[in-house]
């Protein structure tokens, strides 16, 4: 190599731990040579034991892992910054029977799928090069990083051949059968956070989002916006708002309907250390949070005040002011382009173990 630059290696994620890095310019010249005595070891494998003791390594450095796939989940997808990305969770095992979790993103999913489908109970050994560690509640998993990472599957690399022979020497010819774990669509919040499929943001970063997508925030409810009430009268067939017409109701979607019910439409003012926004929480999540339906609360208001209006907050709703939650929020085009600071809540949790991760 000729005519390159040498600079400090201060990247957020470093491909090597050397203090310097080389930068090519338009004048850089690279020529391939053949030298049988040159060290061709291109991997720096991280032992699984280090991943189980994360204080033993620098998580800003990209590294390599080798392992046998012993289980894998369904292919899933997530909308990130307007782009739909595929991912798959797998479990890797070394020849000492230590396990680590890994998440394959994008091209890695397409590369590994045929090998898992056609494995016929044969071992699938992979090398993941230049991957990063992902931390969740003091546990680390590994994942590929955009176009930097590379994947080798059951190749004739000396490292894979040596690893496979070690498995045979320890476990015999009958290797562990790969199992597929079906990923439930209602997977837990912990699983979602561990996989990193949905990112975490502060309120300030959420407001500054330039692309639609789903994100987690941690915020405290400080008030309930009652400008338009805390519920609405809804069609029992489609949940759209209805207007009274004598003894019946009119729905713009379904036409005239015989009955309707009250549903929650809560606007929550929430705050964190960086800012304040309004969260729109609809009936399903509001009912889950409060533990009572909007109809139940309307009946209570009617009995105590003689009118079933939204001019005051039932104590059951007021009790949630000053409580902290983790909300999964949907950032829409209107939030990005029109600076709309009302964000839709997709789900939430008050589990302190998750919030304090």
Secondary structure, DSSP 8 states (H G I E B T S, - for coil): -BS-EEEE---SSBSS--SEEEE--TT-B------TTS------B--HHHHHSGGGS-TTB-EEEEEEEEEEE--EEEEETTEEEEEEEEEEE-TTS-EEEEEEETHHHHHHHHHHHT-TT---EEEEEEEEEEEETTEEEEEE-TTT-EEEES---HHHHHHHHHHHHHH-SS----EEE---TT--HHHHHHHTSSEE--HHHHHT--S-EEEEEEEEEEEEE-TT-SEEEEETTT--BEEEETTEEEETTTEEES-EEEEEEEEEEEE-SS-EEEEEEEHHHHHHHHSS-HHHHHHHHHHHHSS--SSS--HHHHTTTT-EEEEEEEE-HHHHHS---EEEEEEEE--HHHHT-
